[in-house]
Amino acid sequence: MKALGLCFVGVATGCTTLGPMPTTMGISAMPAGRPEVSVTSHVLPGYYLSSTVTADPKGTSIPGASILVEPDRIVEVPGLIVGARAYGSANTGFEPMLGYRRRIGPHAPLAYGAVVAFARASGKANGAEYEATRVSGEAMFEYRMLQTEYVDLAVTAAVNGTALSAEAAYCVDAQGFGHDCGDMEMTIAGKASGLYVAGSAGLAIDIGRRLRGPFHGVRASVTGSFGSMPTVIGGMQKDATSFYAMGLNIGLNFGATK
C-alpha cells in the first residue's frame, strides 16, 4: 500500500493535493419523519494527506457531494439512513454510509444520531502516490432553536473518530518535508496510521421542511471542525498535529407527501 500525499508550493511547481480526509459527515441528526431522499453539495472541513508531510500541516475545505436515503416506514425502521458521498477534486474519495437518527419526542427540538462510513482510496500526481484505508464513526446532535411552519433554525454538533492506515511514495527536501518531485528525483516511502478525533459545531437553516408535497425543502449549514491529523517527516510518523477548518452544505430534500 502506498499513501499520504503532498501539497507543495514552489515557484514553478504549483500545488499537488492527494488524499482528501473530511472530518465530519455533514449529516443532520434530525429525522425526516417520512420517506425522504436528500441530495447535498458540500464543502466539508478536513485535511489532505498531502498536507501531513509538509512543514506546515493545515486543515482545509474539501468539495464534494452526497446522497442520503431515509426509508422510514417503507422498511418499518424509522430513523434508519443509508447513503454515499464523494469528495475531493482531481483525487476523489468515495464512502458508503450507514446510520440511525432519532428525535427525542414526536415534536421535540432535540435529536441525536450516529453514522459509520468506510473508504479505500488511492491516487498519484507529480511523482507522488498513495493508498489509504479509513473507517469513520460519528455521533451527531441537533437542537432547533426556532421551529415555524416554513423556517427552522438549528445548532449542530458532532464528534468524529477516524481509524486511518495510509502509505505513500513521495519526494522530500533536505529537512525531510515533502515537495513535488523533479526529473529523476528518487522517492521515499512514508506511513501513517492511528485513530484521529475531530469535533464539529455549526448552524443550519431549513426552509420548507414541512411542505406537504414531494419537495421537502432546502437545508443550508455552516460547520467548523477542530481535531487531529497525522504528521510525517522524512517518511517517519511523528506526533499528531491539530487543525481547524470550515465547511458549507447546501441540500435539497424530496420524498413522500406525508
Beta strands, then each sheet from edge to edge (+ up, - down):
strand 1: 20-22
strand 2: 36-48
strand 3: 60-70
strand 4: 80-87
strand 5: 93-103
strand 6: 110-125
strand 7: 128-147
strand 8: 151-172
strand 9: 178-179
strand 10: 188-207
strand 11: 215-233
strand 12: 236-255
sheet 1: 1+ 2- 3+ 4- 5+ 6- 7+ 8- 9+
sheet 2: 1+ 2- 12+ 11- 10+
end
